[in-house]
Amino acid sequence: MARLPYVDPDAAPEAVREALARLPVKLNIFRMMAHAETSFRPMLSLGMSILAQQKLSPKLRELIILRVGSLSHARYEWVQHVPIALAAGASEAQIAALDRGDVEGPFDELERTVLRFATEVVQEVRAGDDTFAALAALVSPREVVEVLLTIGYYMMIARLLESTAVDLDPPAGTRIVDAGRR
């Protein structure tokens, strides 16, 4: 059970009510985020840009999100993003490996590097020099920053989910990502 009540859209300020109404899926995370009235719409906008507008490949993005969710013990994040990861090209074997904490298993060189990078940033704040150099040798500077933004955003969401004990919603699939591409 959530530690805070969810925002009631009917009682929310107009800007929050409108933002909630525009969402393609009515998830508990959004009704919890909506408590931060002035940050809610910018948080949604940043999340949507990460999900639908980055140069970083959707598969890499989803592997990062699952790694952050796993390291943060954020089951909600995991449940929502497994179907998105599968739709983005991640395999069942890769998802199972991440669920076990294995970032070396059925991944190619770029995926292993990104997962090591994400692990170091979550655990140590700063990626090590060797890992940073390895990632920078494989992707553009824009993509390095997008990796960091994805890690940071989903760390924030994981902490919001876990600290407020947001109730698990059934997986929403790709509806949020699809809406951001329109």
FIGU-909436 format. One record per residue (C-alpha): residue number from 1; residue in three letters; x, z, y. Coordinates in steps of 0.2 Angstrom, whole numbers, plus 5000, padded with zeros to 4 digits. Layout:
# residues N
{NUM 'ALA' {X Z Y}}
...
This chain:
# residues 182
{1 'MET' {5000 5000 5000}}
{2 'ALA' {5006 4995 5017}}
{3 'ARG' {5013 5009 5028}}
{4 'LEU' {5005 5002 5044}}
{5 'PRO' {4988 4994 5045}}
{6 'TYR' {4987 4975 5046}}
{7 'VAL' {4983 4968 5063}}
{8 'ASP' {4964 4963 5063}}
{9 'PRO' {4963 4946 5070}}
{10 'ASP' {4947 4949 5078}}
{11 'ALA' {4954 4964 5088}}
{12 'ALA' {4970 4956 5092}}
{13 'PRO' {4975 4950 5109}}
{14 'GLU' {4970 4931 5112}}
{15 'ALA' {4988 4924 5110}}
{16 'VAL' {4990 4933 5093}}
{17 'ARG' {4973 4929 5087}}
{18 'GLU' {4976 4910 5091}}
{19 'ALA' {4993 4911 5082}}
{20 'LEU' {4985 4919 5067}}
{21 'ALA' {4971 4906 5067}}
{22 'ARG' {4983 4891 5067}}
{23 'LEU' {4993 4897 5052}}
{24 'PRO' {4989 4887 5036}}
{25 'VAL' {4990 4902 5025}}
{26 'LYS' {4984 4919 5030}}
{27 'LEU' {4997 4931 5023}}
{28 'ASN' {5000 4949 5025}}
{29 'ILE' {5017 4947 5032}}
{30 'PHE' {5010 4938 5047}}
{31 'ARG' {4997 4951 5050}}
{32 'MET' {5011 4964 5049}}
{33 'MET' {5022 4954 5061}}
{34 'ALA' {5008 4952 5073}}
{35 'HIS' {5010 4971 5078}}
{36 'ALA' {5025 4964 5089}}
{37 'GLU' {5013 4955 5100}}
{38 'THR' {5027 4948 5112}}
{39 'SER' {5039 4943 5098}}
{40 'PHE' {5026 4937 5085}}
{41 'ARG' {5024 4919 5091}}
{42 'PRO' {5043 4917 5094}}
{43 'MET' {5046 4924 5077}}
{44 'LEU' {5034 4911 5069}}
{45 'SER' {5042 4897 5079}}
{46 'LEU' {5060 4902 5073}}
{47 'GLY' {5054 4904 5055}}
{48 'MET' {5045 4887 5056}}
{49 'SER' {5061 4878 5063}}
{50 'ILE' {5071 4886 5049}}
{51 'LEU' {5059 4880 5036}}
{52 'ALA' {5055 4863 5042}}
{53 'GLN' {5067 4857 5055}}
{54 'GLN' {5085 4861 5050}}
{55 'LYS' {5098 4848 5045}}
{56 'LEU' {5103 4860 5031}}
{57 'SER' {5095 4854 5015}}
{58 'PRO' {5079 4862 5009}}
{59 'LYS' {5086 4866 4993}}
{60 'LEU' {5101 4875 5000}}
{61 'ARG' {5089 4884 5012}}
{62 'GLU' {5079 4891 4998}}
{63 'LEU' {5093 4896 4988}}
{64 'ILE' {5099 4906 5003}}
{65 'ILE' {5082 4914 5005}}
{66 'LEU' {5081 4919 4987}}
{67 'ARG' {5099 4926 4988}}
{68 'VAL' {5094 4936 5004}}
{69 'GLY' {5078 4942 4996}}
{70 'SER' {5087 4947 4980}}
{71 'LEU' {5101 4957 4989}}
{72 'SER' {5088 4965 5000}}
{73 'HIS' {5076 4970 4986}}
{74 'ALA' {5062 4960 4995}}
{75 'ARG' {5050 4956 4981}}
{76 'TYR' {5038 4948 4993}}
{77 'GLU' {5051 4936 4999}}
{78 'TRP' {5056 4931 4982}}
{79 'VAL' {5038 4929 4976}}
{80 'GLN' {5034 4918 4991}}
{81 'HIS' {5050 4907 4990}}
{82 'VAL' {5052 4903 4971}}
{83 'PRO' {5038 4890 4972}}
{84 'ILE' {5046 4883 4988}}
{85 'ALA' {5063 4883 4980}}
{86 'LEU' {5056 4873 4965}}
{87 'ALA' {5048 4861 4976}}
{88 'ALA' {5064 4859 4986}}
{89 'GLY' {5074 4854 4970}}
{90 'ALA' {5080 4871 4963}}
{91 'SER' {5079 4872 4944}}
{92 'GLU' {5072 4886 4934}}
{93 'ALA' {5089 4890 4928}}
{94 'GLN' {5096 4892 4946}}
{95 'ILE' {5082 4903 4950}}
{96 'ALA' {5084 4914 4934}}
{97 'ALA' {5103 4915 4938}}
{98 'LEU' {5099 4921 4956}}
{99 'ASP' {5087 4934 4949}}
{100 'ARG' {5101 4940 4938}}
{101 'GLY' {5113 4941 4953}}
{102 'ASP' {5123 4926 4946}}
{103 'VAL' {5129 4915 4960}}
{104 'GLU' {5142 4906 4950}}
{105 'GLY' {5131 4899 4936}}
{106 'PRO' {5121 4883 4936}}
{107 'PHE' {5126 4878 4954}}
{108 'ASP' {5137 4864 4961}}
{109 'GLU' {5152 4868 4972}}
{110 'LEU' {5142 4868 4989}}
{111 'GLU' {5128 4879 4982}}
{112 'ARG' {5141 4891 4975}}
{113 'THR' {5150 4892 4992}}
{114 'VAL' {5134 4894 5001}}
{115 'LEU' {5128 4908 4990}}
{116 'ARG' {5145 4917 4991}}
{117 'PHE' {5144 4915 5010}}
{118 'ALA' {5126 4922 5010}}
{119 'THR' {5132 4937 4999}}
{120 'GLU' {5146 4941 5010}}
{121 'VAL' {5136 4940 5026}}
{122 'VAL' {5122 4951 5019}}
{123 'GLN' {5134 4964 5012}}
{124 'GLU' {5148 4963 5024}}
{125 'VAL' {5141 4956 5040}}
{126 'ARG' {5155 4944 5042}}
{127 'ALA' {5160 4931 5029}}
{128 'GLY' {5178 4931 5024}}
{129 'ASP' {5190 4919 5031}}
{130 'ASP' {5192 4910 5014}}
{131 'THR' {5173 4908 5011}}
{132 'PHE' {5170 4903 5029}}
{133 'ALA' {5184 4890 5028}}
{134 'ALA' {5177 4883 5012}}
{135 'LEU' {5159 4882 5019}}
{136 'ALA' {5165 4874 5035}}
{137 'ALA' {5175 4861 5024}}
{138 'LEU' {5159 4856 5015}}
{139 'VAL' {5146 4855 5029}}
{140 'SER' {5145 4852 5048}}
{141 'PRO' {5146 4865 5061}}
{142 'ARG' {5127 4864 5064}}
{143 'GLU' {5124 4867 5046}}
{144 'VAL' {5136 4882 5046}}
{145 'VAL' {5125 4890 5060}}
{146 'GLU' {5109 4885 5052}}
{147 'VAL' {5115 4894 5036}}
{148 'LEU' {5119 4910 5047}}
{149 'LEU' {5102 4908 5056}}
{150 'THR' {5093 4907 5039}}
{151 'ILE' {5102 4922 5032}}
{152 'GLY' {5099 4932 5048}}
{153 'TYR' {5080 4928 5049}}
{154 'TYR' {5077 4932 5031}}
{155 'MET' {5086 4948 5032}}
{156 'MET' {5075 4953 5047}}
{157 'ILE' {5059 4948 5037}}
{158 'ALA' {5065 4957 5021}}
{159 'ARG' {5068 4973 5031}}
{160 'LEU' {5051 4971 5039}}
{161 'LEU' {5043 4968 5023}}
{162 'GLU' {5051 4983 5014}}
{163 'SER' {5051 4995 5028}}
{164 'THR' {5032 4993 5031}}
{165 'ALA' {5028 4990 5012}}
{166 'VAL' {5018 4974 5015}}
{167 'ASP' {5007 4971 5000}}
{168 'LEU' {5011 4957 4989}}
{169 'ASP' {5001 4941 4992}}
{170 'PRO' {4999 4928 4978}}
{171 'PRO' {5012 4914 4981}}
{172 'ALA' {5007 4902 4995}}
{173 'GLY' {5017 4887 4988}}
{174 'THR' {5023 4875 5001}}
{175 'ARG' {5009 4875 5013}}
{176 'ILE' {5019 4884 5027}}
{177 'VAL' {5033 4872 5025}}
{178 'ASP' {5022 4857 5024}}
{179 'ALA' {5013 4862 5040}}
{180 'GLY' {5030 4863 5050}}
{181 'ARG' {5034 4845 5045}}
{182 'ARG' {5018 4838 5054}}
